[in-house]
Amino acid sequence: MNVIAPSAAPALVRVAAGFVTGVSLVEQLPALPSPGLGGGLLLWFVLCPWRRWPGWTALVVGLGWALAYGSWRLSGVLPAAAARQTAQVEGRVVSLPDTMERGVRFDFTVERVLEPAGLVLPDRLRLSWYDPPAAAPKAGQRWRLRVSLRRPHGTLNPGGFDYEGWLFAQGIGAVGYVRESAANARLAEGVGVSLPAWRQRLYDGLARVLEGSPYAGLIEALTLGADGNITAAQWEVLRRTGTAHLIAISGSHIGLVAAVAFFVTQKLAATLGVLRCSPPSLAAGAGVLAALSYAALADFAIPTQRALIMVGIAMGAVWLRRALAFSQVLALALVAVVAYDPLAVLAPGLWLSFAAVALIGLAVAGRVEPPRGWRALVAINWVTALGLAPLLLLLFGQIPLIAPVANLLAVPVLGTLLVPLCLAGALLLPLAPGLGGGLLQGAEAILSWIWPLLERLSAVPWAQWSRAEPPPWTFPPAVLGAVLMLAPRGIPGRWLGLVLLLPALAAGVPRPAPGQFRLALLDVGQGLAAVLETHHRTLVFDTGARLGPNFDMGGAVVGPYLRQRGIRDIDLLIISHGDSDHSGGARTLAAQFPVALALTSAPEQLPDLMAAPCRAGQEWTWDGVRFAMLGPTGGLEKENDASCVLRVEGRNGSALLTGDIERASEERLVARYGAGLGSAVLVVPHHGSNSSSTRAFLAAVRPSLALIPAGPLNRFGFPHPQVLERYRAIGAQVLSTAESGAILVTVGDGPLRWEAYRVTHRRYWNAP
């Protein structure tokens, strides 16, 4: 057996650190530099004495590789100039369709562009089909479709998910929707069964067996990586108990399947006396094949690709009979994963998975007398809970305190027992439907037993600890502190680990001073959601739209923003009116954050909130900031005109939030309050519709900053050009969430200060 010299391990770790650092630096850039920089980096690599400085050379190689990869990926994105591009295409549905409120969404690979002639489109599109035919598209089918396309564009908010970055990492170069057309038709699939079609058949089989089961979405996720049917309430249980990693197909699942295949094959090979190939080498091949098959079930999703590479490195060392130190295997795997996909450094899952493996090695493999059996399980739970805490706090602003207990219960059941049961059941369905269905129903029975226990654990008041996002400088000492606390007994100064953790645990976000307030107009696409903060209080005005049975902007945007700010409860929730793009996220938000009081103009549409009616004349003061409800005044026919209208006045500035009021309500407000409407900041009525923002209303408000909550290229054409011209005529600065992302305004003692999140936190893949 060849043994690598011990001195090679630190060198390999330095190379891995340098390479990953170089890649990570590029992924933070707001724009990619000129290709000349890549040439200069290549020259460095050729001319420098790289053997002397392997870490620095690896950093330069990482920079160059990430720049080249990013440029190549950008070349496959629909240009901004081609927005609203209409085309007729032929291609294949390559993903399991997701159910939306009024249709389905799926990924589509383009095989041929029929119209217009000469148009070049990205290879992979993400399409929505509203009100599709009864025979809706399924994975593996070929279709001819007339589509309207645009460059990928998602919401951008503090604490939120970068959907554009996710699409970019998935290789999706354009998004759009299917237009009504007589030419839309399903085409012949050809000979053979594609991987998407195979996954669709398994998915349909699972759906038939599990029809009506509340746990169907969980089993589909464990088997096929399809998590679209997991309910928002179930996600909340998984999030609060720290067990979400056991549901999505990830490194732990791929590793489990590979390990089972390895040990079973090795035992059989040794028992049967296979001579052509050594049992460990044969077992390594079986482990890779098993991992490959399971990854195929999940459609080779990016997390499974990372896990495959890690399994391949470990099994390759066995096959080649190389004795590698634990740190070497980890470093090689990290370099291989990031070299294969430089955008992987953006995924929290990458850092969590590698950190978890490193911590497990520290707890089990790195000890003279490693714990075994149930002691090993307890030790692993303890070290991962403590060791991952700084990462979880930095990435998500929360630590599931109940996770060690929940995982001690869930890992053996969900991670070890349920995965093989679900896999065996799904694969046997086409061959032996009775046996396969029985195994799946057995998996459902296990879930029906353990899930109520997880729900009870998630309901414990202290199950999850949330803090404001800590400053980046607190992260390195926190990691060092966690490692020090997990060091073996006998190492002096372990208590200093807690001291190093304190800055990250105690860090907070500064709140406005008394008499000041902070307004965040969040980017929720075509809808409205705003958060107002005073020194001690928090008000949420509208919650964005509900876009599907398990997705809304309250849970996806407003909640993460509040957690990022360290806010744990809502003093007042105002839903201006009942339209879905304003009220759709209210229930999810109220389920995640205690709400002291709710007001709305449509209490009958939101019975769950126990909301009182908002009406003109309501007034209160928080921390030296005065709040006044100016509308609705009653007697107007349109629901939009009945919107709650809120004016907020601090010591040196004011803001007016108007919901969807239109001309009739504006006229009544002007007649009733006149110059009393005056506000430095105006959240533009009705998303910039031409039915609002009348000249008389703008003359009364006299805003210096006008904020438009609107989605990019929305079907209503908001904001209307004539409305924009009226704001320019009064000298107001106009910002739109479609172009600026979240808009953060501070009304303090000095001049009005604002920040456009899409500008200050832009990455090179984000739409301009």
SULQUI-V529102 format. One record per pair of residues at least 24 apart in sequence whose C-alpha atoms are under 7 Angstrom apart, sorted by sequence separation. I is the first residue (numbers start at 1). J is the second residue. If there is no record, write none. Layout:
BEGIN
i,j
I,J
I,J
END
This chain:
BEGIN
i,j
89,113
104,128
105,129
150,174
151,175
225,249
262,286
288,312
309,333
359,383
477,501
511,535
569,593
570,594
571,595
572,596
573,597
574,598
575,599
576,600
577,601
578,602
625,649
626,650
641,665
655,679
661,685
662,686
677,701
678,702
679,703
680,704
681,705
682,706
683,707
684,708
88,113
89,114
104,129
149,174
150,175
222,247
261,286
262,287
359,384
418,443
568,593
569,594
570,595
571,596
572,597
573,598
574,599
575,600
576,601
577,602
625,650
654,679
655,680
656,681
657,682
658,683
660,685
661,686
675,700
680,705
681,706
682,707
683,708
38,64
88,114
103,129
104,130
149,175
150,176
221,247
222,248
261,287
478,504
569,595
570,596
571,597
572,598
573,599
574,600
654,680
655,681
656,682
657,683
658,684
659,685
660,686
674,700
675,701
706,732
710,736
712,738
88,115
103,130
149,176
221,248
222,249
309,336
381,408
578,605
653,680
654,681
655,682
656,683
658,685
659,686
670,697
704,731
705,732
706,733
707,734
708,735
709,736
710,737
711,738
87,115
102,130
103,131
148,176
149,177
259,287
309,337
356,384
359,387
663,691
704,732
705,733
706,734
707,735
708,736
709,737
710,738
38,67
87,116
102,131
103,132
147,176
148,177
218,247
258,287
261,290
474,503
475,504
524,553
662,691
663,692
689,718
703,732
704,733
705,734
706,735
707,736
708,737
739,768
147,177
148,178
258,288
378,408
474,504
555,585
559,589
614,644
662,692
667,697
670,700
688,718
689,719
690,720
693,723
147,178
148,179
284,315
306,337
539,570
554,585
661,692
663,694
666,697
687,718
688,719
689,720
695,726
146,178
147,179
258,290
538,570
539,571
540,572
541,573
542,574
552,584
553,585
554,586
687,719
688,720
690,722
145,178
146,179
257,290
258,291
524,557
538,571
539,572
540,573
541,574
542,575
552,585
555,588
690,723
257,291
284,318
470,504
537,571
538,572
539,573
540,574
541,575
542,576
546,580
554,588
555,589
146,181
284,319
545,580
546,581
554,589
688,723
545,581
18,55
22,59
26,63
254,291
281,318
470,507
544,581
545,582
18,56
21,59
22,60
145,183
146,184
280,318
281,319
470,508
544,582
545,583
546,584
15,54
19,58
23,62
145,184
543,582
544,583
545,584
546,585
15,55
18,58
19,59
22,62
23,63
26,66
144,184
145,185
254,294
468,508
542,582
543,583
544,584
545,585
14,55
18,59
22,63
26,67
97,138
144,185
468,509
542,583
543,584
544,585
601,642
19,61
20,62
96,138
97,139
143,185
144,186
543,585
601,643
15,58
19,62
23,66
78,121
96,139
143,186
144,187
543,586
601,644
78,122
95,139
142,186
143,187
600,644
77,122
93,138
94,139
142,187
76,122
93,139
94,140
126,172
142,188
93,140
124,171
125,172
142,189
348,395
92,140
93,141
124,172
125,173
126,174
127,175
128,176
129,177
141,189
406,454
92,141
93,142
124,173
125,174
126,175
127,176
128,177
129,178
92,142
125,175
126,176
127,177
128,178
91,142
92,143
122,173
127,178
91,143
122,174
90,143
91,144
250,303
251,304
254,307
528,581
529,582
90,144
140,194
250,304
527,581
528,582
89,144
90,145
249,304
402,457
526,581
527,582
89,145
140,196
251,307
255,311
509,565
88,145
89,146
139,196
140,197
250,307
509,566
88,146
139,197
87,146
88,147
87,147
86,147
87,148
139,200
402,463
86,148
138,200
401,463
402,464
85,148
86,149
400,463
401,464
577,640
84,148
85,149
400,464
401,465
84,149
85,150
399,464
400,465
83,149
84,150
398,464
399,465
577,643
83,150
398,465
399,466
576,643
577,644
82,150
83,151
398,466
576,644
397,466
398,467
397,467
80,151
397,468
78,150
79,151
397,469
78,151
224,297
225,298
77,151
224,298
394,469
393,469
394,470
576,659
390,475
537,622
536,623
390,478
534,622
535,623
390,479
534,623
653,747
78,173
387,482
468,563
469,564
652,747
77,173
78,174
386,482
387,483
467,563
468,564
469,565
652,748
76,173
77,174
466,563
468,565
652,749
199,297
468,566
467,566
466,566
95,196
94,196
383,486
96,200
515,623
514,623
515,624
516,625
514,624
515,625
98,228
517,650
516,650
515,650
516,651
515,651
242,400
241,400
240,400
241,402
242,403
241,403
243,407
241,406
397,563
397,564
246,414
246,415
169,343
528,709
527,709
526,709
527,710
526,710
525,710
526,711
525,711
526,714
222,419
223,422
223,423
219,422
525,738
523,737
241,457
237,454
241,458
237,455
240,458
523,741
523,742
206,426
522,742
237,458
521,742
522,743
241,463
520,742
521,743
240,463
520,743
521,744
202,426
205,429
240,464
520,744
519,744
520,745
519,745
518,745
519,746
209,437
518,746
215,444
517,746
518,747
517,747
516,747
517,748
516,748
66,342
13,328
16,331
20,335
9,325
12,328
9,327
13,331
16,334
20,338
232,550
2,321
3,322
4,323
9,328
12,331
16,335
23,342
231,550
1,321
2,322
3,323
4,324
1,322
2,323
24,345
157,522
157,523
156,523
155,523
155,524
155,525
160,557
160,560
159,560
160,561
159,561
158,561
159,564
101,547
100,547
101,548
100,548
101,549
100,549
157,741
156,741
157,742
155,741
156,742
168,765
157,757
165,765
156,757
156,758
164,766
153,767
30,762
31,763
32,764
30,763
31,764
29,763
30,764
28,763
29,764
END
